Amino acid sequence: MPVRTLTILGSTGSIGTNTLDVVRQNPESFRVFALVAGRNVELLAQQILEFRPSVAVLQNAEDLEKLRALLPTGAVPELLSGDAARVQVSTCSEIDTVMSSIVGVAGLEATYEAICAGKRVGLANKEVLVSGGKLVMEAVKRHNVEMIPVDSEHNGAHQALRAGRRAEVTKLILTASGGPFRTTPKEQLDWVTPADALKHPTWKMGNRITIDSATLMNKGFEVIEACWLFDFDPDDVEVVVHPQSTVHAMVEYNDGSVLAQVSATDMRMPIQYALTWPDRWQAPVPKIDWTQSRKWDFHAPDFEKFPLLGLAYQAQRDGGASTCIVNAADEIAVEAFLQERISFPAIAEVVEETLNRIPRSEPNSTGEILAVDREARRVASEVVEMRPTKYAPALLGMNSK
């Protein structure tokens, strides 16, 4: 395989740092052209010193001088900031591959433009497809671009789907850990604190995705992504709770065979797969020891206890901007919960009410998608502010328990 030249969107996040470790393990195969970060200037400076990119991009212009001051003379790449710079380093002729791992809709435009420029994309940003799936996938087909999912579940599905023709597939099965409240009775969820919800049993992640895992909204987003990535109807994507988080995805074929993708919980494997596909390389991840006894559990999710999962399915069925609205409203509601302004069950209520308040539309550009996102955030913020006072006792109870 020729040397791949990369732009890494979100280089200081979990996916970004793991991508750089894959590069570190294979220096003869990858070159980093651009590192794109948010506001973690110190870590970006360390990455620049090790990987010597040609360009580094920060979110805000005011952080550029701080970054420059951390770099010795002779080790300063071209320094840029803002949305236009992210697009520039994702579409320039010097690169062939973009790792899209910026959190939120901030990564949508650069990823879309990279696709339109014919770049291979390793996709680790949920919002790209949750907010703009139709637009993005039309561009993937139009430009005949390789877009390989990095999320462990979708990466697992991508691998399992290699075993047969797409027409032979009858169902895609995504696994969920079940989160910290898998066995908590529904009536006790009013008393859940942010600290409780942030104790994920399997993964160490950022605050929003951890809360989304606790509500199963994260799995709902993955259903939406899977529909776009692999051309499934929502009713042909099933979610099962698998607390051990070892089986990442399963594909059911029309003869009754089910193929599962199984691996250790190490993100470097799907990242490397996305960068090297269709080849497979040795990866610096632990192998499963099959001589050790183990137990795998699978059971159906509780849609009544976790209504956001069902809402995600419905939003995908409804089409248009519905999934974009759900994503934006969820982010606002999660933040309100983390600030103890609403209860845990109210996250779903805020999302549903926001979706009901905004007329359905069909965005036809990244600009229109971002406009829907802004409107959904505005409406969701209003919904949070207007929450009935019946939630106050629960929140007071949260603080006293």
C-alpha positions, -999 to +999 in steps of 0.1 A: +000+000+000+014+035-008+020+059+020-013+075+031-012+112+039-037+122+066-056+151+080-069+142+115-100+162+125-101+161+163-065+151+169-065+157+206-096+136+213-098+099+220-101+088+184-075+113+173-049+102+198-055+066+190-052+073+153-018+089+160-007+058+179-016+037+148+006+062+128+033+058+154+033+020+150+034+023+112+057+053+104+066+039+070+029+038+059+014+070+071+023+107+071+004+133+090-002+165+069-026+183+092-037+181+128-070+198+137-079+204+173-104+224+194-088+242+224-063+216+238-033+237+229-008+219+251-016+184+237-016+197+201+018+212+207+031+178+218+016+162+187+032+187+164+066+181+179+063+143+174+045+141+141+057+173+124+026+181+103+027+208+077-004+225+091-021+227+125-056+241+130-073+254+161-109+263+167-102+299+178-077+324+164-069+337+199-053+304+208-028+305+179-002+326+197-004+304+228+004+274+205+032+292+188+048+301+221+049+264+231+068+254+199+106+259+194+118+279+165+120+257+134+092+234+146+062+257+139+039+245+110+015+267+092-010+277+119-047+283+110-080+285+128-118+283+122-142+265+100-127+275+066-093+262+077-108+228+087-123+225+052-090+237+036-069+209+052-096+183+045-098+190+007-062+200-003-043+180-029-016+170-004-038+145+014-057+113+004-073+104+038-093+123+065-100+109+099-132+126+109-134+126+147-144+161+157-173+158+182-206+175+171-218+191+139-186+211+138-172+183+118-200+181+093-189+206+067-152+196+066-162+159+063-187+166+035-163+187+016-136+160+019-160+135+004-168+159-024-130+162-030-127+125-034-108+117-001-111+085+018-129+091+051-125+072+084-158+082+100-158+085+138-182+115+140-218+104+147-233+138+138-221+136+102-247+109+094-272+116+122-276+152+111-269+149+074-271+113+064-290+117+031-268+146+019-236+129+029-244+095+015-255+109-018-221+126-020-203+093-012-221+076-041-217+106-065-179+108-059-174+071-055-156+077-021-145+051+004-160+060+038-151+034+064-168+036+098-146+037+129-173+033+156-168-002+169-203-014+161-204+000+126-168-011+119-178-046+131-208-045+108-186-035+079-164-065+085-192-090+089-209-077+057-178-087+037-188-123+041-217-122+016-236-101-009-257-072+005-289-087-011-284-118+010-286-099+043-318-099+063-309-081+095-281-061+112-278-065+149-260-038+170-250-045+206-253-022+235-237-025+269-270-013+285-253+015+304-253+020+342-291+016+346-295-016+328-310-032+359-324-001+376-362-001+380-378+026+358-394+043+388-360+050+404-347+069+374-362+102+387-335+101+414-305+095+392-277+120+396-252+131+369-225+113+389-245+081+388-251+084+350-214+091+343-204+058+358-204+037+326-197+000+333-175-006+303-161+025+286-144+057+297-158+084+274-167+121+273-196+134+293-222+136+266-216+102+250-216+087+285-250+101+293-263+091+258-251+056+266-270+057+299-303+067+281-295+044+251-297+075+229-262+067+217-275+033+204-303+052+187-278+073+169-260+042+159-292+028+144-295+060+123-259+058+112-262+021+103-293+028+081-273+053+061-240+035+060-253+001+049-287+010+033-309-006+059-345+003+068-348+010+105-369-021+111-341-042+097-316-029+124-320-046+158-304-036+191-296-062+217-281-055+251-248-073+256-231-062+289-198-078+281-193-055+250-172-081+232-195-088+203-197-055+185-221-063+157-238-093+140-252-098+105-280-122+098-280-137+063-311-152+045-300-188+051-302-182+089-264-178+094-253-151+117-218-137+115-204-118+145-175-095+147-156-100+180-125-082+193-110-068+224-123-033+233-094-013+218-103+015+193-069+012+175-082-019+157-112-003+139-091+029+133-064+008+116-090-011+097-104+021+083-070+033+073-058+001+056-091-014+042-094-036+022-061-050+037-057-062+073-025-056+092-012-067+125-026-043+151-011-034+185-042-046+204-047-075+228-059-108+213-088-127+229-077-158+248-102-184+238-089-209+265-104-187+292-140-194+302-164-165+295-201-158+294-219-137+269-254-124+276-279-109+251-313-096+258-338-071+244-336-034+254-364-019+275-380+007+251-404+019+279-375+026+303-353+041+276-377+059+253-350+078+234-340+046+216-375+043+201-376+080+193-344+076+173-360+048+153-391+070+147-370+100+136-352+078+110-385+065+097-399+101+095-368+113+075-360+149+066-345+169+094-360+148+122-327+131+131-308+164+130-334+179+154-332+149+178-294+151+179-294+189+187-321+187+212-304+158+230-272+177+233-291+206+250-311+183+272-280+163+283-262+195+292-292+206+313-292+173+331-255+176+338-262+210+353-290+195+374-317+216+358-338+187+347-341+151+358-328+121+339-362+110+325-368+146+313-339+143+288-362+122+266-392+145+272-372+176+261-361+158+229-396+146+220-412+180+227-385+198+206-391+174+177-429+180+179-425+218+179-403+221+147-420+217+113-405+189+092-381+200+064-356+184+040-322+202+042-303+202+009-270+216+020-247+216+050-257+252+056-294+242+058-285+214+081-266+237+104-295+261+104-319+233+115-293+224+142-293+260+155-331+262+155-334+229+173-310+240+200-329+273+204-362+255+208-348+228+231-333+255+253-368+271+256-383+237+264-357+232+292-365+266+306-402+259+306-400+225+323-428+222+349-417+226+386-427+190+393-391+181+386-378+202+414-385+177+441-366+150+422-336+172+418-336+182+454-338+146+463-309+139+440-287+164+460-298+150+494-294+113+487 
